Amino acid sequence: MKVHHIGYVVEDLDKALQEFIALGYEVDGEKCHDDQRNILIQFIKNGSYLVELVCPLNDNSPVKNILKKVGSTPYHFCYETANLLEKTEQLKKLGYLVIAEALAAPAIGNKRVVFLFKNNMGIIELVEE
């Protein structure tokens, strides 16, 4: 599978964005409110690297606990797959647990994504090509 992006959780999206711009990143698209996940998203890129800045909108956000435990940090890799359900089933057989069922992701053109977790790998996201 090809890496689509790296997810990076931040407390303040605008402040983080300025820090990344100072490091040579460019804004890639518009900010996106994902109300299903209670997050605000901004994609940025540096060459061929795409990073998804993810900021919780409230305490019900699934990324809020990550911020509380470790602060701003990369927290997932997202991989593109031709068949989301098939790849999800393959990974489940390898010991991955689905932590967020497949839903449309407004920040990625409403493509379906699913989040999985495995102890020695952490969180991964799959997105349909």
Secondary structure as UniProt FT lines:
FT   STRAND          2..9
FT   HELIX           13..22
FT   TURN            23..24
FT   STRAND          26..27
FT   STRAND          32..34
FT   TURN            35..38
FT   STRAND          39..46
FT   TURN            47..48
FT   STRAND          49..56
FT   TURN            59..60
FT   TURN            62..63
FT   HELIX           64..70
FT   STRAND          73..81
FT   HELIX           84..93
FT   TURN            94..95
FT   STRAND          97..105
FT   HELIX           106..108
FT   TURN            109..110
FT   STRAND          111..118
FT   TURN            119..121
FT   STRAND          122..128
//
